[in-house]
Amino acid sequence: MAEVIYDKLKRYASDPMPTPNQKSLIDSVQLRITDLEQYLITIAKDCRERSLALTKLDEALFWAAVALTVPATKPKEEEKK
């Protein structure tokens, strides 16, 4: 499953693949989201709303991975100086 997020990230990000530290952080987030998905599957009936919730969790994982791999940028005030 981890490779899926890295493939999506490769297509989206202009930067090279995540560093080992970033991969570790992404894997940690993915583990937590996967646990939440499994919990939701066990407690919610199979319906459109559950499917939407699972889709949004996948989307959250993607954006979390992007956020974790964005290069550090200077605050706008420092850029003006």
N, C-alpha and C positions, 0 to 999 in steps of 0.2 A: 504494500500500500504506500509506503514512503516514496518509492520510485515514481509513483503516479504524480504526487505533488511536485517532485523535482522536475518531471517532464513538463508539467503545466507552467512551472516557474521559469523554465528555460525559454518557453515560447513567449512569455510575458516580459520578463526582465531583460534589460539591455546589458546588464552586468554579467560577469561570468558566474558559474555555479557557486552556491553558498560555501563558505568556509566550513571547516570541520566544526567549529564552535556554533556557527549558525545552524548547521545541520542538526546538531545536538539539541538546540533550542526548538527547532521545527519538529523534530521527532517527539520532544516532550509535549509540545502543544497538541500534536497529532494523537498521541496516546490519550490525553485527557478528552479530546473531542470524540475519539473512538469509544471511550468508556461512556460518555454521555449519549452517543448514538445508540449503543447497545442497551443502556438503561431505558431510553425513550422507546425503543422497540419492544421492550418487555412490559412497559407500563401503559402504552397508548395503543388503542386499537388501530388496525390497518385501515387508514383512511387518507384522503387527500391532504388533510392538515398535517398528519404525521409525515407524509412524503415531503411536504413543503418544509417542515421543520428540519428534516434530515438533509434536504438540499441546502438550506441556509447554513447548517453546521459545516457542510463541505465547503461552502462559499467562505465562511468564517476562517476555516483552515487555510484556504488559498490566500486570503488577504492578510492573515497573520504571518504566513510565510513571506509574502511580499514585504510586509512591514519589517520583518526581522532581517531582510537582506538589502534594504535600501541603504545606499551609502550615506554616511554622516554628511550633513550639510551645515554650513555656517548659518547662524541666525541672520535674518535680513539686515539688521542693524550693523553687523560686522561686515557684511558684503559692501555696504556703502562707503566704509572708511578706507 
